[in-house]
Structure formats: structure tokens, C-alpha cells
Amino acid sequence: MVKRNYELMFIVTPELDDDGTVALLQSVEDYLKEADGEILTRDDWGVRRLAYPIQRQREGHYYLLQFTANSNKVKAFERRILLAPSILREMVIQLDEAPREEQVA
């Protein structure tokens, strides 16, 4: 098992209230912990206009996470995120190098 650096960008429906957003972010973190992952940085990019409608939504709340995880468990983590009903889109990218120190929260 090789630990690698990854980046997760996901878009949440903007209609989700604050309690729902906190619960969703906590569930994403729990999924990551189940995949033996560790969060390095968290960024809330806020609500932005989408390039095209997704599930009849014109805007979405963007989140960016950088994390480390075992390479063989990332696909299972990604599948769990896809099942969350409030997440419109997600994308996991393997990073070539570790995040710079000023990025680490």
C-alpha cells in the first residue's frame, strides 16, 4: 500500500442549509478516514455559477480538499462520494508532489 497525495474538488447543491452542509462535510471526512486517508488542506470556494446546469442547478458550492490516502482505497472513497445526494459533481486527482507548506492548514 502506497500513500499518495490527492486533491478532491466537489460541488454541492447551494440549497443545502448550514446544518446539512456541516453533516455532508463530516461524512466526506468520515469516508476518507475509512479509506485510511488524512486531510491536509480544506478550502471553501463559496457559491459560483456553473458553466452548464447540473440537475437543474445553475449555481453550486465548491469545496477543495487535499489529502493523502492509500492508492488502492481511493476508488472506493470516490464511489462513496458519488452516492451522496447533495453532491452535484466530484473529481479526484492524484498530485505529483506534496502540497507546499503555505497551503497546509
BAFI-3210 file (N, C-alpha, C; in Angstrom, 3 decimals, decimal comma, padded with zeros to 6 digits):
// residues 105
n [1|2|3|4|5|6|7|8|9|10|11|12|13|14|15|16|17|18|19|20|21|22|23|24|25|26|27|28|29|30|31|32|33|34|35|36|37|38|39|40|41|42|43|44|45|46|47|48|49|50|51|52|53|54|55|56|57|58|59|60|61|62|63|64|65|66|67|68|69|70|71|72|73|74|75|76|77|78|79|80|81|82|83|84|85|86|87|88|89|90|91|92|93|94|95|96|97|98|99|100|101|102|103|104|105]
n.u [000,833|000,659|001,011|-000,340|-000,573|-003,530|-006,148|-009,335|-012,085|-015,265|-018,716|-021,451|-024,974|-026,447|-028,683|-028,604|-028,816|-027,063|-026,658|-026,993|-024,871|-022,652|-022,993|-022,690|-020,011|-018,744|-019,400|-017,992|-015,380|-015,404|-015,702|-013,245|-011,513|-012,185|-011,023|-008,425|-007,264|-005,882|-006,604|-005,103|-005,396|-008,178|-010,462|-012,920|-014,581|-016,822|-020,057|-020,595|-021,250|-022,318|-020,925|-022,695|-026,069|-026,564|-028,354|-030,575|-029,618|-028,158|-026,143|-023,455|-021,937|-018,607|-015,986|-012,687|-010,421|-007,315|-005,534|-003,991|-003,822|-004,172|-003,323|-004,804|-007,324|-008,647|-010,475|-012,738|-013,403|-014,063|-016,334|-018,115|-018,514|-019,815|-022,343|-023,580|-026,378|-026,468|-024,234|-023,245|-021,245|-018,020|-014,450|-011,496|-008,063|-004,795|-001,954|001,235|003,223|003,776|001,600|002,529|004,124|002,914|000,325|-000,730|-003,077]
n.v [-001,186|002,071|005,335|008,207|011,572|013,418|015,321|016,569|017,856|019,059|019,712|021,114|021,171|024,377|024,819|023,510|023,649|025,196|023,286|020,913|021,121|021,026|018,426|016,969|017,575|016,431|013,748|013,252|013,529|011,381|009,221|009,419|008,865|006,200|005,152|005,143|007,678|011,024|014,355|017,154|019,862|022,156|023,877|026,304|027,381|028,784|029,855|029,509|030,293|027,786|026,298|025,025|023,822|021,541|018,890|020,570|022,796|026,000|027,154|026,318|025,130|025,200|023,034|022,228|019,718|018,610|015,667|012,735|009,308|005,718|004,227|002,101|002,344|004,588|004,574|003,293|005,193|007,317|006,259|006,168|008,887|009,647|008,643|010,344|012,368|015,196|016,113|017,452|017,205|015,614|015,278|013,503|013,871|012,703|014,021|015,163|015,968|016,759|019,039|022,507|024,015|026,450|026,063|024,133|023,526]
n.w [000,000|-000,976|000,080|-001,271|-002,600|-003,009|-004,600|-004,032|-005,576|-005,139|-005,848|-004,299|-003,891|-003,764|-002,248|000,127|003,632|006,476|008,556|007,148|005,358|007,082|008,076|005,700|004,963|007,158|006,756|004,379|005,334|007,149|005,354|004,132|006,247|006,678|004,444|005,139|004,977|005,195|005,834|004,385|003,551|003,561|001,619|001,158|-001,483|-001,942|-003,281|-006,686|-010,113|-012,355|-015,325|-016,956|-016,577|-013,880|-012,830|-012,880|-011,581|-011,392|-009,980|-007,723|-004,686|-004,075|-003,004|-001,943|-001,249|-000,068|000,292|001,779|000,959|000,863|-002,155|-003,181|-002,070|-002,888|-005,038|-003,925|-002,015|-003,693|-004,968|-002,804|-002,323|-004,652|-004,211|-002,454|-002,098|-002,192|-003,468|-006,445|-008,449|-008,606|-008,379|-008,289|-008,121|-008,637|-007,142|-008,260|-006,548|-003,051|-001,275|-001,051|001,817|002,671|001,887|003,495|005,984]
ca.u [000,000|001,442|000,281|-000,116|-001,267|-004,672|-006,951|-010,746|-012,935|-016,651|-019,712|-022,628|-026,135|-026,461|-029,906|-028,343|-028,679|-025,786|-026,559|-026,805|-023,513|-021,727|-023,155|-022,114|-018,547|-018,324|-019,485|-016,864|-014,197|-015,521|-015,392|-011,803|-010,876|-012,399|-010,075|-007,094|-006,773|-005,651|-006,821|-004,004|-005,969|-009,599|-010,775|-014,299|-014,512|-018,083|-021,041|-020,202|-022,125|-021,859|-020,796|-023,912|-026,918|-026,390|-029,560|-031,391|-028,991|-027,331|-025,024|-023,013|-020,980|-017,383|-015,061|-011,446|-009,681|-006,085|-005,407|-003,165|-004,570|-003,617|-003,730|-005,777|-008,615|-009,195|-011,656|-013,864|-013,734|-014,714|-017,666|-018,954|-018,864|-020,789|-023,661|-024,159|-027,367|-026,285|-023,050|-023,581|-020,104|-016,785|-013,309|-010,303|-006,862|-003,550|-000,972|002,602|004,058|003,047|001,255|003,544|003,897|001,989|-001,024|-001,183|-003,859]
ca.v [000,000|003,290|006,580|009,228|012,841|013,590|016,528|016,320|019,020|018,655|020,784|020,784|021,983|025,561|024,831|022,812|024,587|025,109|022,002|019,892|021,263|020,508|016,973|016,445|017,662|015,436|012,423|013,130|013,269|010,019|008,321|009,481|008,135|004,776|004,799|005,381|008,948|012,142|015,636|018,111|021,211|022,316|025,202|026,571|028,372|029,519|029,586|030,017|029,933|026,627|026,518|024,479|023,313|020,173|018,542|021,801|023,814|026,956|027,504|025,250|025,497|024,463|022,677|021,608|019,038|017,902|014,608|011,579|008,064|004,546|004,262|001,055|002,627|005,847|004,295|003,038|006,501|008,083|005,691|006,586|010,291|009,725|008,257|011,419|013,036|016,654|016,426|017,501|016,671|015,455|014,841|013,212|013,925|012,379|015,086|014,702|016,292|017,146|020,470|023,377|024,265|027,559|025,610|023,197|024,205]
ca.w [000,000|-001,130|000,379|-002,289|-002,400|-003,895|-004,477|-004,289|-005,810|-005,283|-005,926|-003,504|-004,217|-002,900|-001,455|001,376|004,745|007,189|009,254|006,128|004,824|008,104|008,088|004,466|005,067|008,145|006,143|003,443|006,168|007,663|004,244|003,915|007,353|006,409|003,383|005,720|004,452|006,109|005,160|004,516|003,469|003,239|001,085|000,791|-002,549|-001,975|-004,329|-008,005|-011,239|-013,107|-016,762|-017,537|-015,485|-013,406|-012,067|-012,894|-010,737|-012,118|-009,103|-006,841|-003,642|-004,380|-001,923|-002,382|-000,188|-000,419|001,282|001,472|001,149|000,198|-003,556|-003,511|-001,432|-003,392|-005,879|-003,028|-001,446|-004,755|-005,152|-001,668|-002,511|-005,744|-003,724|-001,647|-002,956|-002,266|-004,269|-007,865|-009,201|-007,845|-009,164|-007,511|-008,946|-007,938|-007,272|-008,499|-005,398|-001,848|-001,250|-000,443|003,238|002,899|001,596|004,518|007,036]
c.u [000,875|000,556|000,667|-000,914|-002,352|-005,338|-008,384|-011,455|-014,352|-017,572|-020,972|-023,769|-026,218|-027,692|-029,742|-028,135|-027,357|-025,610|-026,324|-025,404|-022,486|-021,791|-022,530|-020,592|-018,017|-018,375|-018,370|-015,582|-014,229|-015,211|-013,885|-011,054|-011,032|-011,447|-008,635|-006,464|-006,616|-005,783|-005,652|-004,517|-007,445|-009,797|-012,242|-014,253|-015,803|-018,976|-020,592|-021,200|-021,495|-021,791|-022,040|-024,758|-026,608|-027,573|-030,441|-030,862|-028,110|-026,109|-024,680|-022,008|-019,757|-016,543|-013,857|-010,759|-008,415|-005,852|-004,395|-004,010|-003,822|-004,186|-004,788|-007,157|-009,287|-010,443|-012,893|-014,335|-014,515|-016,147|-018,616|-019,399|-019,916|-022,206|-024,323|-025,123|-027,150|-025,085|-023,415|-022,501|-018,917|-015,683|-012,121|-009,123|-005,664|-002,543|000,414|003,496|003,183|002,691|002,366|003,158|002,905|000,546|-001,589|-001,856|-003,481]
c.v [001,246|004,486|007,611|010,472|012,991|014,928|016,159|017,654|018,486|019,853|020,295|021,693|023,175|025,643|024,146|023,831|024,343|023,775|020,859|019,919|020,705|018,981|016,337|016,461|016,647|014,029|012,206|012,835|011,853|008,990|008,270|008,731|006,638|004,270|005,027|006,644|009,989|013,443|016,561|019,543|021,132|023,730|025,249|027,689|029,166|029,112|030,271|029,543|028,767|026,959|026,026|023,913|021,844|019,889|019,781|022,894|024,704|027,371|026,308|025,780|024,595|024,239|021,973|021,006|018,452|016,898|013,566|010,342|006,925|004,464|003,218|001,317|003,891|005,616|004,033|004,334|007,332|007,577|006,120|008,037|010,443|009,398|009,333|012,231|014,540|017,061|016,328|016,866|016,531|015,002|014,660|013,147|013,543|013,491|014,493|014,915|016,692|018,636|021,261|023,689|025,384|027,173|024,751|023,956|023,705]
c.w [000,000|-000,816|-000,664|-001,942|-003,459|-003,627|-004,862|-004,442|-005,931|-005,178|-005,225|-003,933|-003,259|-002,007|-000,100|002,493|005,489|007,903|008,270|005,538|005,801|008,143|006,851|004,519|006,065|007,560|005,125|004,217|006,742|006,584|004,019|005,017|007,194|005,333|003,841|005,173|005,536|005,330|005,446|004,496|003,132|002,732|000,700|-000,236|-002,676|-003,135|-005,615|-009,056|-012,004|-014,594|-017,502|-016,394|-015,165|-012,494|-011,848|-011,958|-011,607|-011,310|-008,241|-005,841|-003,807|-003,125|-002,522|-001,165|-000,781|000,689|000,832|001,754|000,469|-001,207|-003,894|-002,898|-001,969|-004,242|-005,020|-002,386|-002,455|-005,005|-004,041|-001,832|-003,604|-005,286|-002,866|-002,516|-003,124|-003,107|-005,745|-008,729|-008,258|-008,790|-008,225|-008,470|-008,092|-008,204|-007,468|-007,291|-004,223|-001,923|-000,584|000,977|003,485|002,608|002,707|005,644|008,399]
res [m|v|k|r|n|y|e|l|m|f|i|v|t|p|e|l|d|d|d|g|t|v|a|l|l|q|s|v|e|d|y|l|k|e|a|d|g|e|i|l|t|r|d|d|w|g|v|r|r|l|a|y|p|i|q|r|q|r|e|g|h|y|y|l|l|q|f|t|a|n|s|n|k|v|k|a|f|e|r|r|i|l|l|a|p|s|i|l|r|e|m|v|i|q|l|d|e|a|p|r|e|e|q|v|a]
***
